[in-house]
Amino acid sequence: MKTSNIIIIALAVLILNAGITLVLINQKEINAPASTTTIVDPSLNQRHNEITAAVQLIEPAVVSVNVTKTQLVRPGFGFSIFDFFGDIPIQRQVVSIGSGVIYDANGYIITNAHVIEGATEIKVVLPDKREFIANVVGVDNTYDVAKLKIDGNNFPYAKLGTAKELLIGEWAIALGNPYGFMMSDPKPSVSVGVISALNRSFQPQDGHRYINMIQTDAAINPGNSGGPLVNVKGEVIGINTFIVSGTGDNVGLGFAIPIDRVKSIIKIL
């Protein structure tokens, strides 16, 4: 029994000493300078490609353009309070949404003229959630281009490329805010397609002239108007403007104004 007790006591001392040693070691580790270990997901590099690189370049410069307008509406069913006044139009405030792209660090923005048509107030929301009231610098209604300005500097901005050397079949990346009212996150949506055709021309009855447009099957939906179409270098090659669709939703027939025409217009606005 005495021998057993001695063994048990010895083990207890060893365990206690081991515990003290562990505590001391751990304490030294806590007091030692912290070392940084970076764990790299090997699949991350495999998934990173020229398209994701282009999106990372352009995304901070793509903005939401929220437009407040005053509309005249005629009282209809459910407006019995207005029956005393007959069929007299009433005014109401409505908000529509489009997209734009900052092209200068001082806060100059390109969008479509039809996006801001009739605006009483234009609010620009950046992907980082900053909001600004924009001023209209100039509008070209014929070619559907508008130039806006927000106060400030050091804004992220996009590089304006060229559409002169585009190849049918090359990648095209569309960014904007389709159905932006449904989303609380102001970061733009991204869709990818190809350059489907070049030099498509339209002259609708509203007076706009759409000449030598870029056709793409990258998804463009309501709210995308005014956003950039970019190449795999992250350079703006066009401004997304309209789609041809029987439903109003994307069917793979989207059209963008070539950026070369846009650049020539904003210089004189």
C-alpha positions, 0 to 999 in steps of 0.5 A: 500500500505504501508503495502504491501511495508513493507511486500515486504521489509521484505521478501527481507531482509529475502531472502537476509539474507538467501542468505548470510547464504547459502554463509557462509555455503557453504564457511565453507564447502569449507574450511572444510577438505574434506571427502572421500565417496566411492560409491561401485557398489553392482554388482561389487562384484557379478561379481568378481569371481575366473576367474577375480581374476586370470586374474588380477594376471597374466595380468601384466606379459603377454607380446607381442613379436614382431619379425623382420625377414629377408625373401628372396622373389622372384619377382612376378607379379608387380615387373617389376623393377626387371625383368632385374635381372631375378628370383633373390631372394630379401630380405625384412624385415617382422614383426611377433608377438607372446606372452610371459610371464615374470616369474622372476622380473629380466626380464626373459621371456618364449615364444615358439622357433618358435615365435623367429625363424630367428629373427634379432630383438626382441621387447617386449612390456609390458601391461603398454606400456613399450618397451624393446629389448630382448636378447635370453638366450637360445632356445630348438628347439626340445621342442619349448621353448625359454628363453628371457631377458630384461634389468631391474628389479622389473618387474611384473612376473607370478607364475609358477604352475604345470600341474601334478594334472590337472583335465579334465573339470577344468577351463583354461584361455589363455592369449596372443596377437592374431592378435596383429597388429590390436590393439594399446592397448598392454594389452593381450586378455583373453579367457576361456575354460576348460582342454579338454584332457591331454597327447596328443602327436604329432611329426610333420615333422618340428622336434619339439616334442610335448609330453604329451600336454595339450588340451584346448578349450580356444580360441587360435589364431595366435599371442597367441603362447608363452603366458600362460595357467593358472588355476583359481589361476592365476598360469601358467600351460602351454605355448600355442603353436599351434592349430589344424585347417583346417582354421588356426583359433581357432576351439576349439583344442588348445595345450599347453606345460605343465609348468613342462617340460618348467621349466626343460628346462629353468633351463638349457638354 
